[in-house]
Amino acid sequence: MKSAVIVFPGSNCDRDVAVALEKFHIKNQMVWHNETELPKCDLIILPGGFSYGDYLRTGCIASKSRIINAVIKHEKNGGLILGICNGFQILIETGLLPGVLLRNKKLRFLSKNVFLKALNINNHFCLYYKQKKVIELPIAHNEGSYFANSNLLQNLEDNNLIAFKYCDQKGNIISDANPNGSSNNIAGILNNKKNVLGMMPHPERLIDPILSGEDGSLMFKSLFNSPT
């Protein structure tokens, strides 16, 4: 598998993602946002960070970068796209994923580990989560509260497009386990074709016991071993 990590002014998790990809033998190239073409690749990752300093709205300016047309074309051709944290915000702003991401319910930046329940494992990103459906990953965001109207939420639920929900350590999806006020405890969603995943937690930050956990490794193993 080959990948491309898009780097925006203000990205700060691009190297973390690159290290994770290298560890799991995914051949990666870094692509500056001002480029207009992508290298030949199976997977695009929009990393976390604070693209353009989060001015206007998080991800808004980045969604107008020159490379985005190539990202959209990649999706239309069936290519895989993973947006993590700020990358999720950019996917929302481009229209590649539905809904909006709002300020956290207590209006403050959150940086901590959370528990997640993997709800849809039948996609390229989550195949290995069948081994462990309750996982622990870190979050680090200020605008991570996913919001959608009732019709969209029903569509996401009915079509199994919710990849992850916040839960407690036992896998119970309850309000007390929701760190940011997201609708229906949503932490990550897929598009209709299930080739685009946006998520607020950071799998690239937990890929080694030295980093206090390996639950993020399961996503990169899934991507490396998925059919392309």
VEXSE-17934 format. One record per atom (N, C-alpha, C): x, y, z; residue in three letters. Coordinates in steps of 0.05 Angstrom, whole numbers, padded with zeros to 5 digits, always signed. Atoms other than C-alpha are relative to their C-alpha. Layout:
N
XYZALA
...
***
This chain:
228
+00017-00024+00000MET
+00000+00000+00000MET
+00017+00025+00000MET
-00014-00025+00001LYS
+00022+00071-00015LYS
-00018+00022+00011LYS
+00016-00022-00012SER
+00000+00134+00022SER
+00012+00027-00005SER
-00009-00027+00002ALA
+00005+00209+00019ALA
-00012+00015+00024ALA
+00008-00017-00023VAL
+00002+00255+00081VAL
+00000+00029-00010VAL
+00001-00028+00009ILE
-00022+00325+00064ILE
+00008+00018+00024ILE
-00010-00018-00020VAL
+00015+00379+00103VAL
-00009+00028-00005VAL
+00010-00028+00001PHE
-00018+00446+00117PHE
+00017+00017+00019PHE
-00012-00017-00020PRO
+00011+00507+00151PRO
-00015-00003+00027PRO
+00013+00004-00025GLY
-00003+00491+00224GLY
-00004-00030+00007GLY
+00001+00028-00006SER
-00004+00415+00217SER
+00021-00007+00022SER
-00021+00008-00020ASN
+00030+00384+00278ASN
+00000-00029+00006ASN
+00000+00029-00004CYS
+00013+00310+00274CYS
+00008-00014-00025CYS
-00007+00013+00026ASP
+00038+00298+00203ASP
+00023-00019+00003ASP
-00023+00018-00003ARG
+00104+00268+00226ARG
-00008-00024+00017ARG
+00010+00023-00016ASP
+00069+00225+00278ASP
-00013-00020-00018ASP
+00013+00018+00019VAL
+00026+00196+00223VAL
+00021-00014-00018VAL
-00021+00012+00018ALA
+00087+00186+00178ALA
+00015-00022+00014ALA
-00013+00021-00016VAL
+00122+00147+00234VAL
-00017-00025+00002VAL
+00018+00023-00002ALA
+00061+00103+00243ALA
-00002-00015-00026ALA
+00001+00013+00027LEU
+00056+00089+00168LEU
+00025-00016-00005LEU
-00026+00013+00004GLU
+00130+00072+00165GLU
+00001-00025+00017GLU
-00001+00023-00017LYS
+00124+00025+00224LYS
-00015-00024-00011LYS
+00017+00021+00011PHE
+00069-00014+00189PHE
+00004-00004-00030PHE
-00009+00007+00027HIS
+00106-00016+00122HIS
-00018+00011-00022HIS
+00016-00014+00020ILE
+00060+00032+00085ILE
+00018+00021-00012ILE
-00018-00018+00013LYS
+00102+00070+00034LYS
-00013+00028-00003LYS
+00013-00027-00003ASN
+00088+00144+00047ASN
+00017+00022-00013ASN
-00012-00025+00009GLN
+00102+00211+00016GLN
-00014+00024+00013GLN
+00012-00025-00011MET
+00091+00280+00048MET
-00006+00018-00024MET
+00009-00018+00022VAL
+00052+00328+00003VAL
-00007+00027+00011VAL
+00006-00027-00009TRP
+00052+00403+00014TRP
-00027+00009-00012TRP
+00027-00007+00007HIS
-00018+00433+00011HIS
-00002+00017-00026HIS
+00001-00017+00024ASN
+00000+00480-00046ASN
+00005-00014-00026ASN
-00002+00017+00025GLU
+00013+00423-00095GLU
-00027-00003-00013GLU
+00026+00004+00014THR
-00040+00409-00147THR
-00004-00029-00007THR
+00003+00028+00007GLU
-00026+00335-00159GLU
+00011-00018+00023GLU
-00009+00020-00020LEU
-00018+00274-00115LEU
+00018-00021-00012LEU
-00014+00023+00010PRO
+00033+00219-00122PRO
-00019-00024-00002PRO
+00017+00024+00001LYS
+00004+00151-00140LYS
-00002-00012+00027LYS
+00003+00010-00027CYS
-00025+00126-00076CYS
-00028-00013+00004CYS
+00026+00013-00007ASP
-00081+00083-00045ASP
-00014+00015+00022ASP
+00010-00012-00024LEU
-00090+00124+00018LEU
+00010+00029+00003LEU
-00007-00028-00007ILE
-00091+00199+00034ILE
-00007+00004+00029ILE
+00005-00007-00028ILE
-00085+00223+00106ILE
+00001+00030+00003ILE
+00000-00028-00008LEU
-00105+00292+00129LEU
+00005+00000+00030LEU
-00009+00003-00028PRO
-00068+00298+00196PRO
-00012+00021+00019PRO
+00009-00019-00021GLY
-00085+00333+00261GLY
+00018+00024+00001GLY
-00015-00025-00003GLY
-00061+00402+00280GLY
-00019+00024+00001GLY
+00015-00025-00001PHE
-00084+00473+00274PHE
+00004+00015-00027PHE
-00005-00011+00026SER
-00085+00487+00199SER
-00009+00030-00001SER
+00005-00029+00002TYR
-00080+00562+00187TYR
-00008+00012+00027TYR
+00005-00011-00026GLY
-00084+00573+00262GLY
-00029-00001+00008GLY
+00029+00003-00006ASP
-00158+00552+00263ASP
-00015+00026-00004ASP
+00014-00025+00006TYR
-00177+00621+00236TYR
-00025-00006-00016TYR
+00027+00002+00012LEU
-00248+00631+00210LEU
-00015-00022+00014LEU
+00010+00024-00013ARG
-00269+00560+00227ARG
+00021-00021-00003ARG
-00020+00021+00002THR
-00227+00499+00240THR
-00003-00015-00026THR
+00000+00015+00025GLY
-00208+00468+00174GLY
-00011+00016-00024GLY
+00013-00015+00021CYS
-00243+00522+00133CYS
+00020+00009-00022CYS
-00019-00010+00020ILE
-00183+00554+00100ILE
+00015-00023-00014ILE
-00013+00023+00012ALA
-00148+00488+00090ALA
-00017-00014-00021ALA
+00018+00013+00020SER
-00209+00462+00053SER
+00001+00013-00027SER
-00002-00015+00026LYS
-00194+00514-00001LYS
+00028-00002-00011LYS
-00027+00003+00010SER
-00121+00493-00010SER
+00000-00013-00028SER
-00001+00009+00028ARG
-00099+00476-00081ARG
-00001-00031-00002ARG
-00001+00029+00002ILE
-00088+00402-00065ILE
-00027-00013+00003ILE
+00025+00011-00007ILE
-00160+00392-00044ILE
-00015-00011-00024ILE
+00014+00011+00024ASN
-00186+00383-00115ASN
+00010-00028-00007ASN
-00011+00026+00004ALA
-00139+00324-00122ALA
-00010-00020+00021ALA
+00011+00017-00022VAL
-00163+00296-00055VAL
-00028-00009-00007VAL
+00027+00006+00007ILE
-00235+00300-00078ILE
-00001-00019-00024ILE
-00002+00019+00023LYS
-00217+00266-00144LYS
+00008-00028+00009LYS
-00009+00026-00011HIS
-00182+00211-00105HIS
-00024-00015+00012HIS
+00024+00013-00012GLU
-00246+00198-00066GLU
-00020-00009-00021GLU
+00019+00008+00022LYS
-00289+00197-00129LYS
+00009-00025-00014LYS
-00011+00023+00014ASN
-00242+00145-00158ASN
+00001-00025+00019ASN
+00001+00022-00019GLY
-00253+00101-00096GLY
+00024-00002+00018GLY
-00024+00000-00017GLY
-00187+00118-00061GLY
-00008+00004+00029GLY
+00005-00003-00029LEU
-00183+00116+00015LEU
+00010+00027+00010LEU
-00007-00025-00014ILE
-00181+00180+00057ILE
-00005-00003+00029ILE
+00003+00000-00029LEU
-00169+00184+00132LEU
+00006+00029+00010LEU
-00004-00027-00012GLY
-00179+00251+00167GLY
+00000-00003+00031GLY
-00003+00003-00029ILE
-00155+00254+00240ILE
-00001+00028+00012ILE
+00002-00025-00015CYS
-00177+00311+00286CYS
-00004+00024-00020CYS
+00003-00021+00019ASN
-00163+00373+00244ASN
-00006-00010-00028ASN
+00006+00012+00026GLY
-00165+00327+00184GLY
-00029-00006-00003GLY
+00029+00005+00000PHE
-00236+00307+00203PHE
-00014+00027-00005PHE
+00012-00026+00004GLN
-00253+00381+00207GLN
+00002+00009-00029GLN
-00003-00008+00028ILE
-00225+00392+00137ILE
-00018-00017-00018ILE
+00019+00017+00016LEU
-00265+00333+00109LEU
-00028+00010+00002LEU
+00027-00011-00003ILE
-00328+00364+00138ILE
-00002+00026-00017ILE
+00000-00025+00015GLU
-00310+00432+00107GLU
-00001-00004-00030GLU
+00000+00005+00028THR
-00298+00401+00039THR
-00026-00013-00010THR
+00025+00014+00008GLY
-00365+00364+00040GLY
+00004-00029-00005GLY
-00004+00029+00004LEU
-00332+00296+00036LEU
-00013-00016+00023LEU
+00016+00012-00022LEU
-00366+00280+00103LEU
-00021+00020+00009LEU
+00022-00018-00007PRO
-00432+00308+00128PRO
+00001+00009+00030PRO
+00002-00010-00028GLY
-00448+00347+00192GLY
+00018+00024+00005GLY
-00018-00022-00008VAL
-00409+00400+00230VAL
+00014-00008+00025VAL
-00015+00004-00025LEU
-00358+00402+00286LEU
+00000+00026+00015LEU
+00004-00024-00016LEU
-00372+00452+00341LEU
+00019+00001+00023LEU
-00016-00002-00025ARG
-00337+00478+00403ARG
-00008-00021+00020ARG
+00006+00020-00021ASN
-00332+00427+00459ASN
-00021+00012+00019ASN
+00023-00009-00016LYS
-00391+00430+00506LYS
+00008+00019+00023LYS
-00008-00017-00022LYS
-00351+00462+00563LYS
+00019+00023-00010LYS
-00014-00022+00012LEU
-00317+00510+00514LEU
+00030+00002+00008LEU
-00028+00001-00006ARG
-00247+00488+00530ARG
+00014-00022-00015ARG
-00016+00020+00013PHE
-00191+00449+00498PHE
+00002-00025+00017PHE
-00001+00026-00014LEU
-00190+00375+00516LEU
+00025-00015-00010LEU
-00023+00017+00006SER
-00127+00333+00518SER
+00001-00023+00020SER
+00001+00023-00019LYS
-00136+00264+00549LYS
-00006-00025-00016LYS
+00008+00025+00012ASN
-00148+00191+00534ASN
-00029-00005+00004ASN
+00028+00007-00001VAL
-00218+00167+00519VAL
-00004-00029-00009VAL
+00007+00027+00009PHE
-00252+00100+00508PHE
-00019+00002-00023PHE
+00016+00000+00024LEU
-00284+00084+00441LEU
-00011-00028-00005LEU
+00011+00025+00009LYS
-00329+00030+00416LYS
-00001+00000-00030LYS
+00000+00002+00029ALA
-00317+00007+00345ALA
-00026-00013-00009ALA
+00027+00010+00008LEU
-00386+00000+00313LEU
-00001-00012-00027LEU
-00001+00011+00027ASN
-00369-00013+00241ASN
+00028-00009-00006ASN
-00027+00010+00006ILE
-00310-00059+00227ILE
+00001-00011-00028ILE
+00000+00010+00028ASN
-00330-00076+00156ASN
+00008+00021-00019ASN
-00012-00021+00018ASN
-00286-00024+00123ASN
+00030-00003+00001ASN
-00029+00003+00002HIS
-00213-00016+00104HIS
+00014+00010+00025HIS
-00013-00013-00022PHE
-00197+00025+00166PHE
-00002-00017+00026PHE
+00007+00011-00026CYS
-00226-00018+00221CYS
-00001-00031+00001CYS
+00002+00030+00001LEU
-00218-00092+00201LEU
+00010-00013+00025LEU
-00013+00013-00023TYR
-00173-00108+00260TYR
-00013+00006+00026TYR
+00013-00006-00025TYR
-00219-00077+00311TYR
-00020-00022+00008TYR
+00016+00023-00008LYS
-00259-00142+00310LYS
+00013-00015+00023LYS
-00015+00013-00022GLN
-00205-00166+00358GLN
-00005+00015+00026GLN
+00002-00017-00024LYS
-00218-00109+00407LYS
-00019+00023-00006LYS
+00020-00020+00008LYS
-00282-00069+00399LYS
+00000+00024+00018LYS
-00003-00023-00018VAL
-00269-00024+00460VAL
+00029+00007+00001VAL
-00028-00008+00001ILE
-00205+00015+00452ILE
+00003+00026+00015ILE
-00007-00025-00013GLU
-00169+00073+00484GLU
+00018+00016-00018GLU
-00016-00018+00017LEU
-00142+00132+00444LEU
+00000+00028+00012LEU
+00000-00028-00010PRO
-00122+00204+00460PRO
-00016+00018-00018PRO
+00012-00022+00015ILE
-00162+00265+00439ILE
+00016+00026+00007ILE
-00013-00026-00005ALA
-00133+00336+00433ALA
-00014+00020-00019ALA
+00015-00018+00017HIS
-00184+00386+00407HIS
-00016+00020+00016HIS
+00018-00021-00011ASN
-00225+00448+00420ASN
-00027+00001-00014ASN
+00025+00001+00016GLU
-00277+00440+00365GLU
-00004-00028-00010GLU
+00003+00028+00007GLY
-00292+00366+00367GLY
-00027-00011+00004GLY
+00028+00009-00006SER
-00366+00363+00383SER
-00015-00003-00027SER
+00014+00006+00025TYR
-00398+00329+00323TYR
-00030+00005+00003TYR
+00028-00007+00000PHE
-00467+00356+00308PHE
-00013-00006-00027PHE
+00016+00006+00024ALA
-00519+00332+00258ALA
-00029+00002+00008ALA
+00029+00000-00006ASN
-00594+00342+00252ASN
-00011-00028+00002ASN
+00011+00026-00005SER
-00641+00286+00268SER
-00002-00018-00024SER
+00002+00016+00024ASN
-00650+00264+00196ASN
+00028-00012-00008ASN
-00027+00010+00007LEU
-00575+00259+00184LEU
+00009-00021+00021LEU
-00007+00019-00020LEU
-00564+00223+00250LEU
-00014-00027-00005LEU
+00015+00025+00006GLN
-00618+00172+00231GLN
+00012-00014-00024GLN
-00012+00012+00024ASN
-00585+00162+00163ASN
+00027-00013+00008ASN
-00025+00011-00009LEU
-00517+00151+00196LEU
-00004-00026+00015LEU
+00006+00024-00015GLU
-00547+00101+00244GLU
-00010-00023-00017GLU
+00013+00021+00016ASP
-00590+00064+00193ASP
+00019-00013-00020ASP
-00018+00010+00020ASN
-00533+00057+00143ASN
+00027-00009+00011ASN
-00024+00009-00013ASN
-00480+00037+00194ASN
+00025+00016-00008ASN
-00021-00018+00008LEU
-00437+00097+00178LEU
+00015+00012+00024LEU
-00014-00010-00024ILE
-00415+00111+00250ILE
+00022-00020+00006ILE
-00023+00018-00004ALA
-00346+00081+00258ALA
+00006-00004+00030ALA
-00007+00001-00028PHE
-00334+00099+00331PHE
-00019+00018+00016PHE
+00014-00017-00019LYS
-00373+00125+00391LYS
+00016+00000+00026LYS
-00012-00002-00027TYR
-00347+00149+00458TYR
-00015-00018+00019TYR
+00012+00018-00019CYS
-00360+00099+00513CYS
+00016-00001+00025CYS
-00016+00004-00024ASP
-00338+00079+00582ASP
+00018-00024-00003ASP
-00020+00021+00002GLN
-00285+00027+00597GLN
-00013-00027-00006GLN
+00014+00026+00005LYS
-00337-00029+00593LYS
-00015+00000-00026LYS
+00013-00001+00026GLY
-00364-00006+00526GLY
-00028+00011+00001GLY
+00027-00012-00002ASN
-00427+00028+00551ASN
+00000+00028-00012ASN
+00001-00026+00013ILE
-00446+00086+00507ILE
-00019+00018+00016ILE
+00015-00016-00018ILE
-00469+00136+00559ILE
+00009+00029-00001ILE
-00007-00029+00002SER
-00470+00212+00565SER
+00025+00007+00017SER
-00023-00006-00017ASP
-00418+00211+00621ASP
+00027-00006-00014ASP
-00024+00008+00014ALA
-00369+00180+00572ALA
+00005+00018-00024ALA
-00002-00018+00023ASN
-00380+00235+00520ASN
+00016+00025+00008ASN
-00017-00021-00010PRO
-00322+00284+00528PRO
-00007+00028-00010PRO
+00003-00026+00013ASN
-00344+00340+00482ASN
-00029+00008-00008ASN
+00028-00006+00006GLY
-00420+00337+00474GLY
-00009-00009-00028GLY
+00007+00009+00027SER
-00421+00302+00406SER
-00027-00013-00001SER
+00026+00013+00004SER
-00489+00281+00380SER
+00003-00030+00001SER
-00001+00029-00001ASN
-00502+00208+00397ASN
+00027-00012+00007ASN
-00026+00009-00008ASN
-00432+00203+00426ASN
+00019-00006-00023ASN
-00015+00007+00024ILE
-00403+00202+00356ILE
+00029+00011+00001ILE
-00028-00007+00000ALA
-00327+00201+00351ALA
+00012-00002-00028ALA
-00010+00004+00027GLY
-00318+00181+00278GLY
-00021-00010-00018GLY
+00021+00008+00020ILE
-00360+00172+00215ILE
+00013-00007-00026ILE
-00008+00008+00027LEU
-00354+00141+00146LEU
-00019+00013-00020LEU
+00018-00008+00021ASN
-00381+00165+00080ASN
-00016-00024-00010ASN
+00017+00021+00009ASN
-00432+00125+00042ASN
+00015-00024-00013ASN
-00015+00021+00013LYS
-00380+00087+00002LYS
+00020-00014+00019LYS
-00018+00011-00021LYS
-00340+00074+00066LYS
+00030+00001-00008LYS
-00029-00004+00007ASN
-00275+00097+00033ASN
+00011+00025+00013ASN
-00009-00023-00015VAL
-00271+00160+00076VAL
-00008-00002+00029VAL
+00005+00001-00028LEU
-00264+00160+00151LEU
+00010+00026+00013LEU
-00009-00023-00016GLY
-00262+00222+00195GLY
-00004-00007+00030GLY
+00001+00006-00029MET
-00247+00216+00270MET
+00015+00020+00016MET
-00013-00019-00017MET
-00229+00262+00327MET
+00024-00012+00015MET
-00023+00012-00014PRO
-00185+00214+00368PRO
+00024-00006-00018PRO
-00025+00003+00015HIS
-00112+00202+00347HIS
+00011-00028+00001HIS
-00011+00027-00001PRO
-00095+00130+00329PRO
+00031+00000-00003PRO
-00029+00000+00005GLU
-00024+00150+00308GLU
+00016+00005+00026GLU
-00014-00006-00025ARG
-00008+00170+00380ARG
+00002-00024+00019ARG
-00002+00024-00017LEU
-00017+00100+00409LEU
+00006-00024-00018LEU
-00008+00021+00018ILE
+00023+00052+00365ILE
+00023-00017+00012ILE
-00023+00013-00011ASP
+00075+00026+00414ASP
-00003-00001+00031ASP
+00002+00001-00029PRO
+00078+00002+00487PRO
+00014+00023+00014PRO
-00015-00022-00012ILE
+00129+00057+00500ILE
-00018+00025+00001ILE
+00018-00022+00000LEU
+00073+00106+00483LEU
-00024-00005+00017LEU
+00021+00008-00020SER
+00029+00072+00536SER
-00023-00014-00012SER
+00021+00016+00012GLY
-00013+00033+00487GLY
+00003-00005-00030GLY
-00002+00007+00028GLU
-00022+00001+00419GLU
-00027-00001-00014GLU
+00026+00002+00013ASP
-00096+00009+00404ASP
-00001+00014-00027ASP
-00001-00013+00026GLY
-00080+00056+00347GLY
+00012-00017-00022GLY
-00013+00018+00020SER
-00038+00002+00314SER
-00020-00016-00016SER
+00019+00017+00014LEU
-00100-00037+00296LEU
-00011+00014-00025LEU
+00009-00014+00024MET
-00121+00017+00247MET
+00021-00002-00023MET
-00021+00001+00021PHE
-00054+00018+00210PHE
+00004-00029-00009PHE
-00001+00028+00009LYS
-00053-00059+00209LYS
-00023-00005-00019LYS
+00024+00004+00017SER
-00123-00057+00179SER
+00006+00012-00027SER
-00006-00012+00026LEU
-00100-00009+00125LEU
+00021-00015-00016LEU
-00021+00015+00015PHE
-00037-00048+00108PHE
-00010-00026-00011PHE
+00010+00027+00008ASN
-00075-00114+00103ASN
-00026+00001-00015ASN
+00026-00001+00015SER
-00138-00088+00069SER
+00005-00003-00030SER
-00003+00002+00029PRO
-00149-00104-00004PRO
-00002+00027-00013PRO
+00000-00026+00013THR
-00134-00045-00050THR
-00008-00003-00029THR
***
